[in-house]
Amino acid sequence: MGKNFDKALREYLKPLEGFSNYQNWWDWYKNTEKRVQLYIKHLQEYLPKVSELKILDLGCGAGGVCVSFANRNNRVVGLDLDKKLLNLTKVNVSDSEDDFPPNGGVSEIRASGTNLPFEDGTFDLVVCNDVIEHLDKQKELIGEIHRVLKEDGYLYLTTPNKRYPVESHTGIFGITLLPKPLADVFIRMSGLGTSFPVKLVSYETLIRLLLSVKFQSVINSPKWDKYLPNRGIMKVIRKSRGLEWVFNLFTPLYTVLTRKIK
């Protein structure tokens, strides 16, 4: 990320100056490569390769994920509905594209995740990080992702845990446990907006959404169970996803890798 991006990011985050979570947002946008290294580690557990793929970064934000995957020899489409964020992506790509390998590149599209402007079966991989909680039409989002993936294509999705005590967007303790009208009051009192900005999902809801459109083997934190025995009562527990549910009840972020099937 170059100087042009830093300048554009400061301008974008200006409304948050003076708030306690300003540095968290700055670090989130600047430290994308560290997160992508974790994504790659997870993906390599299941994909034959994590290069020469056609990737959709749905909700590309400031473009850090796009750039990181393009640097690994992938063709990436960065999609966002927020014009200001998409402009940040364009600046980020412009700062970085001279270093892309021959088959790496990024294109940017402004569109909605619930009405994707792509043909069926276009992408090998869809990355959808911290997007679903910003949408009311969550089922439509998952359905569109399923449609534009190739057969045996993968979705890598993250979203904050509804039950986690500290809400990641606002940094407010316990706000996710409040009724929405009361949560809206807290947001107004804090000066962070006029209402609670996200619609967080529970683990059960997320699983139900993914399985409803024939995604296979919903995997949270890939290979988390590879050291556990697979016999006797443990075999039953693993098959029922009971232990997985317990593991993910208190995690701050759900990390899901799942594959499209016919």
C-alpha positions in Angstrom: 0.0 0.0 0.0 1.5 3.3 -1.1 1.4 6.9 0.0 -1.6 7.7 -2.2 -3.6 5.0 -0.4 -2.6 6.3 3.0 -3.8 9.7 2.1 -7.1 8.5 0.7 -7.6 6.3 3.8 -7.0 9.2 6.2 -9.7 11.2 4.3 -12.1 8.3 4.4 -11.7 7.7 8.1 -11.8 11.4 9.0 -15.4 11.2 10.5 -14.0 8.7 13.1 -11.2 10.9 14.3 -11.4 11.3 18.0 -13.3 8.1 18.6 -11.8 5.3 20.5 -12.1 2.8 17.6 -10.3 5.0 15.0 -7.0 3.1 15.3 -8.8 -0.3 15.1 -10.3 0.8 11.7 -7.0 2.1 10.5 -5.3 -1.1 11.4 -8.1 -3.2 9.8 -7.6 -1.5 6.4 -3.8 -1.4 6.6 -3.1 -4.9 7.8 -5.0 -6.8 5.2 -2.0 -8.9 4.1 -1.8 -10.6 7.6 -5.4 -11.6 7.3 -4.9 -12.9 3.8 -2.0 -15.1 4.9 -4.5 -16.8 7.3 -7.1 -17.1 4.5 -4.5 -18.7 2.3 -3.5 -21.2 5.0 -7.1 -22.2 5.4 -7.8 -22.5 1.7 -4.7 -24.6 1.1 -6.2 -27.3 3.3 -8.8 -27.9 0.7 -8.0 -26.3 -2.6 -5.4 -27.9 -5.0 -3.9 -24.4 -5.5 -4.5 -20.8 -4.5 -3.2 -19.2 -7.6 -4.4 -18.8 -11.2 -8.0 -18.6 -9.9 -10.8 -16.2 -10.8 -11.9 -14.7 -7.6 -14.7 -12.4 -6.5 -14.0 -10.2 -3.5 -17.6 -9.4 -2.6 -17.6 -6.3 -0.4 -14.0 -5.5 -1.2 -13.7 -2.5 1.1 -10.4 -0.8 0.6 -9.1 -3.4 -1.8 -6.5 -5.0 0.4 -7.7 -8.5 -0.2 -7.9 -7.9 -3.9 -4.3 -6.7 -4.1 -3.0 -9.6 -1.9 -4.7 -12.2 -4.0 -3.6 -10.5 -7.3 0.0 -10.6 -6.0 -0.4 -14.4 -5.8 -1.2 -14.6 -9.5 -5.0 -14.5 -9.4 -7.5 -12.5 -11.4 -9.7 -10.7 -8.9 -12.9 -8.7 -9.3 -13.4 -6.3 -6.4 -17.1 -5.5 -5.9 -18.6 -3.0 -3.5 -21.8 -0.9 -3.3 -20.1 1.9 -1.4 -18.7 4.4 -3.9 -16.2 5.8 -1.4 -14.8 2.4 -0.5 -14.6 1.4 -4.2 -12.6 4.6 -4.9 -10.2 3.5 -2.1 -9.9 0.1 -3.8 -9.0 1.9 -7.1 -6.3 3.9 -5.4 -4.9 0.8 -3.6 -4.8 -1.1 -6.9 -3.2 1.8 -8.7 -0.4 1.9 -6.1 0.2 -1.8 -6.4 -0.5 -3.0 -9.9 3.0 -2.5 -11.2 4.1 -5.3 -8.9 1.5 -7.8 -10.0 2.8 -11.0 -11.6 1.8 -11.6 -15.3 -1.5 -13.4 -14.5 -2.4 -11.3 -11.5 -4.8 -8.3 -11.8 -7.8 -6.5 -10.3 -10.9 -5.0 -11.8 -13.5 -3.0 -9.8 -17.3 -3.1 -10.1 -19.9 -1.1 -8.2 -22.9 -3.4 -7.6 -25.0 -5.0 -4.9 -24.2 -8.5 -3.5 -27.8 -9.4 -3.8 -27.9 -8.8 -7.5 -24.5 -9.8 -8.9 -23.8 -8.7 -12.5 -22.1 -12.0 -13.5 -23.1 -15.1 -15.4 -23.7 -18.4 -13.6 -20.5 -20.3 -12.7 -18.1 -17.5 -13.2 -15.8 -17.7 -10.2 -13.5 -20.4 -8.7 -13.6 -18.6 -5.3 -15.8 -16.0 -3.6 -14.4 -14.1 -0.6 -17.0 -12.4 1.5 -15.5 -11.0 4.6 -17.6 -9.0 7.1 -20.4 -8.3 4.6 -23.4 -10.4 5.4 -24.1 -8.6 8.7 -24.5 -5.3 6.8 -27.4 -6.7 4.7 -31.1 -7.3 5.4 -31.4 -9.7 2.4 -28.9 -12.3 3.7 -30.5 -15.3 2.0 -30.4 -13.5 -1.3 -26.7 -12.7 -0.8 -25.9 -16.4 -0.2 -28.0 -17.5 -3.2 -26.2 -15.1 -5.5 -22.8 -16.3 -4.3 -23.9 -19.9 -5.0 -25.1 -18.9 -8.5 -21.9 -17.2 -9.6 -19.6 -20.0 -8.3 -18.4 -22.8 -10.6 -19.3 -26.3 -9.6 -17.0 -27.3 -6.8 -16.1 -23.6 -6.3 -15.5 -22.4 -2.8 -16.9 -19.6 -0.6 -14.7 -18.2 2.1 -16.9 -16.1 4.5 -16.3 -14.3 7.8 -18.8 -12.5 10.0 -18.8 -11.4 13.7 -20.4 -13.6 16.2 -23.8 -12.2 17.4 -23.2 -13.6 20.9 -19.7 -12.3 21.4 -19.7 -9.7 24.3 -17.8 -7.0 22.5 -19.3 -5.9 19.2 -16.5 -5.4 16.6 -17.9 -2.5 14.6 -18.7 -0.2 17.5 -16.4 -1.6 20.3 -19.4 -1.5 22.7 -19.6 -4.2 25.3 -22.9 -6.1 25.4 -24.7 -4.1 22.8 -25.5 -7.2 20.7 -27.6 -8.6 23.6 -29.9 -5.6 23.7 -33.2 -5.2 21.9 -32.6 -3.2 18.7 -34.4 0.0 19.9 -32.2 0.1 23.0 -29.1 -0.6 20.9 -30.0 2.3 18.7 -30.2 4.6 21.7 -26.6 3.5 22.8 -25.3 4.2 19.3 -26.8 7.7 19.3 -25.4 8.4 22.7 -22.0 7.3 21.6 -22.0 9.6 18.6 -21.3 6.7 16.2 -24.5 7.1 14.2 -28.3 7.1 14.4 -28.9 3.4 14.8 -27.1 0.1 15.4 -25.4 -0.5 12.0 -25.4 -4.2 11.5 -27.6 -7.3 11.6 -25.4 -9.9 13.2 -26.2 -13.6 12.7 -26.0 -16.5 15.1 -24.0 -19.7 14.2 -27.3 -21.6 13.7 -28.6 -19.0 11.3 -25.4 -18.9 9.3 -25.4 -22.7 8.9 -29.0 -22.7 7.9 -28.4 -20.0 5.2 -25.5 -21.9 3.7 -27.1 -25.3 3.7 -30.3 -23.9 2.2 -28.6 -23.4 -1.2 -26.6 -26.6 -1.3 -23.2 -25.6 0.0 -21.5 -28.7 1.3 -19.5 -29.4 4.4 -19.7 -26.1 6.3 -16.3 -25.8 7.9 -15.7 -23.3 10.7 -12.0 -22.6 11.3 -10.9 -25.3 8.8 -9.3 -28.5 10.2 -10.0 -27.4 13.8 -10.8 -31.0 14.6 -8.1 -32.8 12.8 -6.3 -33.9 16.1 -9.5 -35.2 17.7 -10.4 -38.9 17.6 -12.9 -40.1 15.0 -14.2 -43.2 16.7 -16.8 -44.2 19.3 -18.9 -41.4 20.8 -16.5 -38.8 19.2 -17.5 -40.0 15.8 -21.2 -39.4 16.6 -20.4 -35.9 18.0 -18.3 -34.9 15.0 -21.0 -36.1 12.6 -23.7 -34.1 14.4 -21.5 -31.0 14.5 -22.3 -30.8 18.2 -18.7 -30.1 19.3 -18.2 -27.6 16.5 -21.3 -25.7 17.7 -19.8 -25.5 21.2 -16.4 -24.4 19.8 -18.1 -21.6 17.9 -20.5 -20.3 20.6 -18.0 -17.9 22.0 -15.6 -17.2 19.1 -15.5 -13.5 18.1 -15.5 -14.2 14.4 -17.1 -17.0 12.4 -14.7 -18.2 9.6 -16.4 -20.4 7.1 -15.1 -22.3 4.1 -17.7 -24.2 2.1 -18.0 -25.8 -1.3 -20.7 -25.5 -4.0 -22.3 -28.8 -5.0 -24.9 -29.8 -7.6 
